[in-house]
Amino acid sequence: MTDTIVVTTHPISQERRVVTAIPGPQSLALHARRTAVVASGVSSALPVYVERAHGAIVVDVDGNQFIDLGAGIGVMTIGHTDEAVIAAAAAQLELVTHAMFTITGYESYVRVAELLAQHTPGDFAKKSVLLNSGAEAVENAVKIARKYTGRPGVAVLDHAYHGRTNLTMAMTFKAMPYKSGFGPFASDVHHAPNSYPFRDGLSGADAAKRTITYLEKSVGASDLACLVAEPIQGEGGFVVPADGYLAALQDWCTANGVVFIADEIQSGMARTGRWYASEHFGVVPDIVLTAKGIAGGLPIAAVTGRAEIMDASHAGGLGGTFAGNPVAAAAAIAVFGEIERRNLLAEAGRIEGVLKPALHALQLKYPIIGDVRGIGAMIAIELVQPATLEPNAAAVSAITAFAAQHGVLLLSAGTFGNVIRFLPSLAISDSLLSEALGVLDEAFASL
């Protein structure tokens, strides 16, 4: 892959470049303005303000160029300001910017639903509803499952993250910062133990038995509408379940009339080298949730599922004013096309092939790296106190801060705040990855 990607209006060399202190003076000035008018609940992990971006590089208002290993928390999967996405959105902007689909339809919404039916797991008849965000997708999937089954209960897994709305806060595991002080929450949400091989040491079969026992004894299958699971947990720390775990849960759901919902909001859309991470585990969900990487940065999300489940809702029961906006839908169509045209599924595998060996080498060098895990371009390291499982969140904070000072954007994650996650765009080159890994090595050495 080339290290230089050129956009006609905004050429950005694909290189790291630090020209001021981080944050620079213009970012500091903007941050002062922000503090005066933006609610403090909207946090700021790094007071750096982006002016433009392309490929795998983000440029701030002071001219610093960062290697972006977060990609907008997995949104910019095919790269910042992808030419095909820009062209599709721009063309649609000149035609129709909004038409509420439930009043007057348009072709792009239909086309996105066709592409989702084609690319989500399973060869059965599928239907979709388009929405605005991942949290909306989760909420609507639960609504649909409840309508289909006539049951109220929702099961989720420990360490899961599903959103910030009232229902999805109840479904999210971590209290701070997502839930603390925001209750009361929606009822009939049940948290079951998950598979976390690094911490529980259980096989997939044993972890599934533990989860199922909890659901049967503490909840009761007859009261459950759905089980919502991230095939690879995102905010929870890129937890990859043990082999056989998800398949056993799906089998149990099918046997008990429980709708199995795969929350693929972070792990879907080519992120792991398959269209959806469920494919790595031999799982064919009843419903799949898509958001984040589907539209190259424009807001759109989807619930896609078995036709008989999706059609259980009455006419008018699903939708929303901006749901499936035509500009965002046009961008989504372009993203599907780019993933196929550029063979980005293979690029995710290439990125794993660079990241994992390098991170394993760092693990041998630095004993605070307790675990290296993940699939494709969804990789993480979990930091611990040496020779223990005690979480080391302080080291994560120090390392991400050091990396930012040296032009590399890293994201933390995990229930205990002790995970560094790597979510680069699939457009990133091997040389940029290697350069970022060099900075990471320096960051660990600085401890």
Secondary structure, DSSP 8 states (H G I E B T S, - for coil): --SEE--SSS-EESS-B--S-SS-HHHHHHHHHHHHHS-TTS--SS---EEEEEBTEEEETTS-EEEESSHHHHT-TT-BT-HHHHHHHHHHHTT-S---TTTS--HHHHHHHHHHHHHSS-SS-EEEEEESSHHHHHHHHHHHHHHHH---EEEEETT----SSHHHHHH-S--TTTTTT-----SSEEEE----HHHH---HHHHHHHHHHHIIIII-GGGEEEEEE-SS-TTTT-----TTHHHHHHHHHHHTT-EEEEE-TTTTTTTTSSSSGGGGGT---SEEEE-GGGGTTS--EEEEEEHHHHTTS-TTSS--TTTT-HHHHHHHHHHHHHHHHTTHHHHHHHHHHHHHHHHHHHHHH-TTEEEEEEETTEEEEEEBSTTS--B-HHHHHHHHHHHHHTTEE-EEESTTS-EEEE---TT--HHHHHHHHHHHHHHHHH-
